[in-house]
């Protein structure tokens, strides 16, 4: 049995395999390859693209998806060990996950970060679910990573530019009304590193990604021929990038966010930033996005924006990934 909760579960060869099949199946529909398969989808947090794209991937491939919303229509689930369960969570994952494992062929899980950096880096909830599951577990986003988003981002880049090796991607922090989790920026850096891209992470001081994520990305880049760099100069980092990927995330200490967001409101991504180099950069974002806070209308409504193809590609990489999960081929 193989789980897919982090990019490291695939590695460089696995990422390439998933993207190759996603490209092929997007062009030539494989038909009912999941006939008779059931996917359980366990949501601790809300979803739009993730839920619909996974459900569509199952239904279009002859399978079926069953959605369980932990916050409504289902018992609230406890996951802490050794706890006295006298609160509002009447069921523990130690029973719930093995029970679900007797009903479906794989379990997809969505659970957001809690806002404490070291705890989120440990990714305890999804790791605990995987450890108690008798069937494969797939991440629909966890505290540390959103790996299916990273795969869809790479598929979008391949469609736009062809080969990924050496493509220049700038992940630029952008302002927001509240501190956001780091799962998407983490997965963008890790996925791009696995594909041999040259990635620059641009952010104001105090908003560094976790050292363990950057170290993992550096190792993937070493193996793939990519590069990882960081910068506090947004304009310089975005000049001559093939793609500027805008994303907000919070500081290590959440209470410091309001000051940083106010001080660096000028990091909102606008057309002059995309046109700072010798050729215009394309723009990517995972969605949802706050217009004229994170990125301007002019960028989102321009031909440089790839946000809709990105979202559509979630279906294709997830169908490719689920093929491996159902057939025990994930590594």
VENNORVEN-V181942 format. One record per pair of residues at least 24 apart in sequence whose C-alpha atoms are under 10 Angstrom apart, sorted by the first residue. I is the first residue (numbers start at 0). J is the second residue. D is the distance in whole Angstrom. If there is no record, write none. Layout:
BEGIN
I J D
I J D
END
This chain:
BEGIN
0 132 10
0 133 8
0 134 7
0 135 6
0 136 9
0 324 8
0 325 9
0 326 9
0 327 6
0 328 9
0 329 9
0 330 10
1 129 10
1 134 8
1 135 6
1 136 8
1 137 9
1 323 9
1 324 7
1 325 9
1 326 9
1 327 6
1 328 7
1 329 6
1 330 7
2 105 9
2 106 9
2 107 10
2 126 10
2 129 7
2 130 10
2 132 10
2 134 8
2 135 5
2 136 5
2 137 6
2 138 9
2 324 7
2 327 9
2 328 10
2 329 7
2 330 8
3 107 9
3 129 9
3 135 8
3 136 6
3 137 5
3 138 6
3 139 10
3 146 9
3 147 9
3 320 9
3 321 10
3 323 10
3 324 8
3 329 7
3 330 8
4 107 9
4 108 9
4 122 10
4 125 7
4 126 8
4 129 8
4 135 10
4 136 7
4 137 5
4 138 5
4 139 8
4 140 8
4 141 8
4 143 10
4 144 8
4 145 8
4 146 7
4 147 9
5 122 10
5 126 10
5 137 9
5 138 7
5 140 9
5 141 9
5 143 8
5 144 6
5 145 8
5 146 6
5 147 9
5 186 8
5 189 10
6 144 8
6 145 9
6 146 6
6 147 9
6 149 8
6 150 9
6 185 10
6 186 7
6 189 7
6 190 7
6 193 9
6 330 10
7 146 9
7 189 9
7 190 9
7 193 9
7 215 9
7 219 9
7 330 9
8 146 10
8 329 7
8 330 5
9 146 10
9 193 10
9 320 10
9 328 10
9 329 6
9 330 5
10 189 10
10 190 9
10 193 7
10 194 10
10 219 8
10 329 10
10 330 7
11 190 9
11 192 9
11 193 5
11 194 7
11 195 9
11 219 7
11 220 10
11 222 8
11 223 7
12 193 9
12 194 9
12 223 10
12 330 9
13 193 10
13 320 10
13 323 10
13 328 9
13 329 7
13 330 7
14 149 10
14 150 7
14 153 9
14 190 8
14 193 7
14 194 8
14 316 10
14 320 9
14 329 10
14 330 10
15 150 10
15 153 10
15 154 10
15 193 9
15 194 7
16 319 9
16 320 9
16 323 10
16 329 10
17 150 8
17 154 9
17 315 9
17 316 7
17 317 9
17 318 9
17 319 6
17 320 6
17 321 10
17 322 9
17 323 8
17 329 9
18 150 7
18 151 8
18 153 8
18 154 6
18 155 10
18 157 9
18 315 9
18 316 7
18 317 10
18 319 8
18 320 9
19 154 9
19 157 10
19 316 9
19 319 9
20 315 9
20 316 8
20 318 9
20 319 6
20 320 9
20 322 9
21 150 10
21 151 9
21 154 8
21 312 9
21 313 10
21 314 9
21 315 5
21 316 5
21 317 8
21 318 7
21 319 5
21 320 8
22 154 7
22 155 10
22 157 9
22 158 8
22 312 9
22 315 8
22 316 8
22 319 9
23 315 9
23 319 9
24 315 7
24 316 9
24 318 9
24 319 8
25 312 9
25 314 9
25 315 6
25 316 9
25 318 10
25 319 10
28 59 9
28 60 9
29 59 10
29 60 8
30 59 7
30 60 6
30 61 7
31 57 9
31 58 9
31 59 7
31 60 4
31 61 4
31 62 7
32 57 9
32 59 9
32 60 5
32 61 6
32 62 8
32 318 9
32 322 8
33 57 7
33 58 8
33 59 9
33 60 5
33 61 5
33 62 5
33 63 8
33 318 9
33 321 9
33 322 8
33 325 8
34 58 9
34 59 10
34 60 7
34 61 4
34 62 5
34 63 8
35 60 10
35 61 7
35 62 6
35 63 8
35 104 9
36 60 9
36 61 8
36 62 5
36 63 6
36 64 9
36 103 8
36 104 6
36 105 9
36 325 8
37 61 10
37 62 6
37 63 5
37 64 6
37 65 7
37 102 8
37 103 5
37 104 5
37 105 7
37 106 9
37 325 10
38 62 8
38 63 6
38 64 5
38 65 6
38 66 9
38 102 9
38 103 6
38 104 6
38 105 5
38 106 6
38 107 7
38 136 10
38 137 10
38 321 9
38 325 10
39 63 9
39 64 6
39 65 5
39 66 6
39 67 7
39 99 8
39 100 9
39 102 8
39 103 6
39 104 8
39 105 6
39 106 5
39 107 6
39 108 8
39 136 10
39 137 10
40 64 7
40 65 6
40 66 5
40 67 6
40 68 8
40 103 10
40 105 9
40 106 6
40 107 5
40 108 6
40 109 8
40 136 10
40 137 9
40 138 10
40 139 9
41 65 9
41 66 6
41 67 5
41 68 6
41 69 7
41 73 10
41 96 10
41 99 10
41 106 7
41 107 6
41 108 5
41 109 6
41 110 9
41 138 10
41 139 9
42 66 8
42 67 6
42 68 5
42 69 6
42 70 8
42 71 10
42 107 8
42 108 6
42 109 5
42 110 7
42 111 10
42 139 9
42 140 10
43 67 9
43 68 7
43 69 5
43 70 7
43 71 10
43 75 9
43 76 9
43 108 8
43 109 6
43 110 5
43 111 8
43 141 10
44 68 8
44 69 8
44 70 8
44 108 9
44 109 6
44 110 6
44 111 7
44 112 10
44 140 9
44 141 10
45 69 10
45 70 9
45 109 8
45 110 9
45 111 9
46 109 8
46 139 9
46 140 10
47 286 10
47 287 9
48 285 9
48 286 8
48 287 9
48 310 7
48 311 9
48 313 8
48 314 9
49 109 9
49 139 7
49 140 9
49 147 9
49 148 9
49 310 9
49 313 7
49 314 9
49 317 10
50 107 10
50 109 9
50 139 8
51 313 10
51 314 8
52 310 8
52 311 8
52 312 9
52 313 6
52 314 5
52 315 8
52 316 10
52 317 8
52 318 9
53 107 9
53 139 9
53 313 8
53 314 6
53 315 9
53 316 10
53 317 7
53 318 8
53 321 9
54 314 9
54 317 10
54 318 10
55 314 7
55 315 10
55 317 10
55 318 9
56 313 9
56 314 6
56 315 7
56 316 9
56 317 7
56 318 5
56 319 9
56 321 9
57 314 9
57 317 9
57 318 7
57 321 9
59 314 10
59 318 9
60 318 8
60 322 10
63 103 10
64 103 9
64 105 10
64 106 10
64 107 10
65 103 9
65 106 10
65 107 10
66 107 9
67 108 10
68 109 10
77 124 10
78 123 9
78 124 7
78 125 10
78 127 8
78 128 8
79 123 9
79 124 8
79 127 9
80 127 10
92 124 10
92 127 8
92 128 7
92 131 8
92 132 9
93 127 9
93 128 8
93 130 9
93 131 6
93 132 9
94 131 8
94 132 10
95 128 9
95 131 9
95 132 9
96 127 10
96 128 7
96 129 9
96 130 10
96 131 6
96 132 6
96 133 8
96 134 9
97 128 9
97 131 6
97 132 5
97 133 6
97 134 8
98 132 9
98 133 9
99 132 8
99 133 9
99 134 9
100 131 9
100 132 6
100 133 6
100 134 6
100 135 9
100 136 10
101 132 10
101 133 8
101 134 8
102 134 10
103 134 8
103 135 10
104 133 10
104 134 6
104 135 8
104 136 10
104 324 9
104 325 7
105 132 9
105 133 9
105 134 6
105 135 5
105 136 6
105 137 8
105 321 9
105 324 8
105 325 7
106 132 8
106 133 10
106 134 7
106 135 6
106 136 5
106 137 6
106 138 9
106 139 10
107 135 8
107 136 6
107 137 5
107 138 6
107 139 6
107 140 9
107 321 10
108 136 7
108 137 6
108 138 5
108 139 5
108 140 7
108 141 8
109 137 9
109 138 6
109 139 5
109 140 5
109 141 6
109 142 9
109 145 9
110 138 9
110 139 8
110 140 6
110 141 5
110 142 7
110 143 10
111 139 10
111 140 7
111 141 5
111 142 5
111 143 8
111 144 9
111 145 10
111 179 10
111 180 7
111 181 10
111 182 8
112 140 9
112 141 7
112 142 4
112 143 7
112 144 9
112 179 9
112 180 6
112 181 8
112 182 8
113 141 10
113 142 7
113 180 8
114 142 9
114 178 9
114 179 8
114 180 7
114 181 9
114 249 9
114 250 9
114 251 8
114 252 9
114 253 7
115 142 10
115 180 10
115 250 10
115 251 8
115 252 8
115 253 8
116 142 9
116 143 9
116 180 9
116 181 9
116 208 10
116 209 8
116 249 10
116 250 9
116 251 6
116 252 8
116 253 9
117 143 10
117 209 9
117 251 9
118 142 9
118 143 9
119 143 6
119 144 10
119 180 9
119 181 9
119 182 9
120 144 9
120 181 9
120 182 9
120 209 8
120 211 8
120 212 9
134 324 10
134 325 10
135 321 10
135 324 7
135 325 8
135 327 8
135 329 10
136 324 8
137 317 10
137 320 9
137 321 8
137 324 8
139 317 10
140 182 7
140 183 8
140 186 10
141 180 10
141 181 10
141 182 7
141 183 10
142 180 7
142 181 8
142 182 6
142 183 10
143 180 8
143 181 7
143 182 5
143 183 8
143 184 10
143 185 7
143 186 8
143 209 10
143 212 9
144 180 9
144 181 7
144 182 4
144 183 6
144 184 8
144 185 6
144 186 5
144 187 9
144 189 9
144 212 10
145 181 9
145 182 5
145 183 5
145 184 9
145 185 8
145 186 6
145 187 8
146 182 8
146 183 8
146 185 9
146 186 6
146 187 8
146 189 9
146 190 8
147 183 10
147 186 8
147 187 10
147 190 10
147 312 10
147 313 7
147 314 9
147 316 7
147 317 7
147 320 9
148 182 9
148 183 7
148 184 10
148 186 7
148 187 8
148 190 9
148 285 7
148 309 8
148 310 8
148 312 9
148 313 7
148 316 9
148 317 9
149 182 10
149 183 7
149 184 9
149 185 9
149 186 5
149 187 5
149 188 8
149 189 8
149 190 6
149 191 8
149 285 9
149 309 10
149 313 9
149 316 10
150 186 8
150 187 8
150 189 10
150 190 7
150 191 9
150 194 10
150 309 10
150 312 9
150 313 8
150 315 10
150 316 6
150 317 9
150 320 10
151 187 10
151 190 10
151 285 9
151 308 9
151 309 6
151 310 8
151 311 8
151 312 5
151 313 5
151 314 8
151 315 8
151 316 6
151 317 8
152 186 9
152 187 7
152 190 8
152 191 9
152 244 10
152 283 8
152 284 9
152 285 8
152 305 10
152 306 9
152 308 9
152 309 6
152 310 9
152 312 8
152 313 8
152 316 10
153 187 8
153 190 7
153 191 7
153 193 10
153 194 8
153 196 10
153 309 9
153 312 9
153 316 10
154 308 10
154 309 8
154 312 7
154 313 9
154 315 9
154 316 8
155 283 9
155 305 8
155 306 9
155 307 10
155 308 7
155 309 6
155 310 9
155 311 9
155 312 7
155 313 10
156 191 10
156 241 9
156 242 9
156 281 10
156 283 10
156 305 9
156 308 10
156 309 9
158 308 10
159 241 10
159 281 10
159 305 9
159 308 10
160 241 9
162 194 9
162 195 10
162 196 10
163 191 8
163 193 10
163 194 6
163 195 7
163 196 6
163 197 9
163 225 10
164 191 9
164 192 10
164 193 10
164 194 6
164 195 5
164 196 5
164 197 8
164 223 8
164 224 8
164 225 7
165 191 10
165 192 10
165 194 9
165 195 6
165 196 5
165 197 6
165 198 9
165 223 10
165 224 8
165 225 6
165 226 8
166 191 9
166 194 9
166 195 8
166 196 5
166 197 6
166 198 8
166 225 9
166 226 10
166 240 8
166 241 7
166 242 8
167 191 10
167 195 10
167 196 6
167 197 5
167 198 6
167 199 8
167 225 10
167 226 9
167 237 9
167 238 10
167 239 8
167 240 5
167 241 5
167 242 7
167 243 9
167 280 10
168 196 7
168 197 6
168 198 5
168 199 6
168 200 9
168 227 10
168 236 9
168 237 8
168 239 9
168 240 6
168 241 6
168 242 5
168 243 6
168 244 7
168 280 9
168 281 10
168 282 10
168 283 10
169 197 8
169 198 6
169 199 5
169 200 6
169 201 7
169 227 10
169 228 9
169 229 9
169 230 10
169 233 9
169 236 7
169 237 6
169 238 9
169 239 10
169 240 6
169 241 8
169 242 6
169 243 5
169 244 6
169 245 8
169 280 10
169 282 10
170 198 7
170 199 6
170 200 5
170 201 6
170 202 8
170 229 9
170 233 10
170 236 9
170 237 9
170 240 10
170 242 8
170 243 6
170 244 5
170 245 6
170 246 7
170 247 10
170 283 9
170 284 10
171 199 8
171 200 6
171 201 5
171 202 6
171 203 10
171 230 9
171 231 10
171 232 10
171 233 7
171 234 10
171 236 8
171 237 8
171 243 7
171 244 6
171 245 5
171 246 6
171 247 8
171 266 8
171 267 9
171 268 8
172 200 8
172 201 6
172 202 5
172 203 8
172 206 8
172 207 10
172 231 10
172 233 9
172 244 9
172 245 6
172 246 5
172 247 5
172 248 7
172 249 9
172 263 10
172 266 7
172 267 8
172 268 9
172 293 9
173 201 9
173 202 8
173 203 9
173 233 10
173 244 10
173 245 6
173 246 6
173 247 5
173 248 8
173 260 9
173 263 8
173 264 8
173 265 9
173 266 5
173 267 5
173 268 7
173 292 8
173 293 5
173 294 8
174 245 10
174 246 8
174 247 6
174 248 8
174 249 9
174 256 10
174 259 9
174 260 6
174 261 8
174 262 9
174 263 7
174 264 6
174 265 8
174 266 6
174 267 6
174 268 9
174 289 10
174 291 10
174 292 6
174 293 5
174 294 9
175 246 9
175 247 6
175 248 8
175 249 9
175 256 9
175 257 9
175 260 7
175 261 9
175 263 10
175 264 8
175 267 9
175 288 9
175 289 8
175 291 10
175 292 6
175 293 6
175 294 10
176 247 9
176 256 9
176 257 8
176 260 8
176 261 9
176 289 9
176 292 8
176 293 9
177 247 9
177 248 9
177 249 8
177 253 9
177 256 7
177 257 8
177 260 8
178 247 7
178 248 6
178 249 4
178 250 7
178 251 10
178 252 10
178 253 7
178 254 9
178 255 9
178 256 6
178 257 8
178 260 9
179 246 9
179 247 6
179 248 4
179 249 5
179 250 9
179 253 9
179 256 10
180 247 8
180 248 6
180 249 7
180 250 9
181 208 8
181 209 9
181 246 9
181 247 8
181 248 6
181 249 7
181 250 9
182 248 9
183 246 8
183 247 9
183 248 9
183 284 9
183 285 8
184 208 8
184 212 10
184 244 9
184 245 9
184 246 7
184 247 8
184 248 8
184 284 10
184 285 10
185 209 9
185 212 7
185 213 8
185 216 9
186 212 9
186 216 9
187 216 10
187 244 9
187 285 10
188 212 8
188 213 8
188 215 10
188 216 6
188 217 9
188 219 10
188 220 10
188 227 8
189 213 8
189 214 10
189 215 7
189 216 5
189 217 9
189 218 10
189 219 7
189 220 9
189 227 10
190 216 8
190 219 9
190 220 10
191 216 9
191 219 9
191 220 8
191 223 10
191 225 8
191 226 9
191 227 9
192 216 6
192 217 7
192 218 8
192 219 6
192 220 5
192 221 8
192 222 9
192 223 7
192 224 8
192 225 6
192 226 7
192 227 7
193 217 9
193 218 9
193 219 5
193 220 6
193 221 9
193 222 8
193 223 6
193 224 9
193 225 8
194 219 8
194 220 8
194 222 10
194 223 6
194 224 8
194 225 7
195 219 8
195 220 6
195 221 9
195 222 8
195 223 5
195 224 5
195 225 4
195 226 7
195 227 10
196 220 8
196 223 8
196 224 8
196 225 5
196 226 7
196 227 8
197 224 9
197 225 5
197 226 4
197 227 6
197 228 8
197 240 9
197 241 10
198 225 8
198 226 6
198 227 5
198 228 6
198 229 8
198 236 10
198 240 9
198 242 10
199 226 8
199 227 6
199 228 5
199 229 5
199 230 7
199 233 10
199 236 7
199 237 8
199 240 9
199 243 10
200 227 8
200 228 6
200 229 5
200 230 6
200 231 9
200 232 10
200 233 9
200 236 8
200 237 10
200 244 10
201 228 9
201 229 6
201 230 5
201 231 6
201 232 7
201 233 6
201 234 9
201 235 9
201 236 6
201 237 8
201 243 10
201 245 10
201 266 10
202 229 8
202 230 7
202 231 5
202 232 7
202 233 7
202 236 10
202 247 10
202 248 10
202 263 9
202 266 9
203 230 8
203 231 5
203 232 8
203 233 8
203 259 8
203 260 10
203 262 10
203 263 7
203 266 9
204 230 9
204 231 7
204 232 10
204 250 9
204 259 9
205 231 10
205 249 9
205 250 6
205 251 8
205 252 9
205 255 9
205 256 9
205 259 8
206 231 10
206 247 10
206 248 8
206 249 7
206 250 5
206 251 7
206 252 9
206 255 10
206 256 9
206 259 9
207 231 10
207 248 10
207 249 9
207 250 7
207 251 8
208 248 9
208 249 9
208 250 9
208 251 9
209 250 10
209 251 8
232 266 10
233 266 7
233 268 10
233 272 8
234 266 9
234 271 9
234 272 6
234 273 9
234 274 10
234 275 7
234 276 9
235 272 9
235 275 8
235 276 9
236 272 10
236 275 10
236 276 10
237 272 7
237 273 7
237 274 9
237 275 7
237 276 8
237 279 10
237 280 8
238 272 8
238 273 7
238 274 8
238 275 5
238 276 4
238 277 8
238 278 8
238 279 9
238 280 8
239 273 9
239 274 8
239 275 7
239 276 5
239 277 6
239 278 6
239 279 7
239 280 7
240 273 8
240 274 10
240 275 9
240 276 8
240 277 10
240 278 8
240 279 8
240 280 6
240 281 8
240 282 10
241 273 9
241 276 10
241 278 8
241 279 8
241 280 5
241 281 6
241 282 9
242 273 8
242 279 9
242 280 5
242 281 5
242 282 6
242 283 7
242 303 9
242 304 10
242 305 9
243 268 9
243 272 9
243 273 7
243 279 10
243 280 6
243 281 6
243 282 5
243 283 6
243 284 9
243 303 10
243 304 10
244 268 10
244 280 10
244 281 8
244 282 6
244 283 5
244 284 6
244 285 9
244 305 10
244 306 10
245 282 7
245 283 6
245 284 6
245 285 9
245 288 9
245 293 7
245 294 8
246 283 9
246 284 7
246 285 8
246 286 9
246 288 9
246 293 8
246 294 9
247 284 10
247 288 9
247 293 7
264 292 8
264 293 9
265 292 10
265 293 10
266 292 9
266 293 8
266 294 9
267 291 7
267 292 6
267 293 5
267 294 5
267 295 7
268 292 9
268 293 6
268 294 5
268 295 6
268 296 10
268 297 10
268 298 8
268 299 10
269 293 9
269 294 6
269 295 5
269 296 8
269 297 7
269 298 6
269 299 9
270 294 9
270 295 8
270 296 9
270 297 7
270 298 6
270 299 10
270 301 9
270 303 9
271 298 10
272 298 10
273 298 8
273 303 9
279 303 8
280 304 9
281 305 7
281 306 10
282 306 7
283 307 9
283 308 9
283 309 8
284 309 8
284 310 9
285 309 7
285 310 7
286 310 8
END
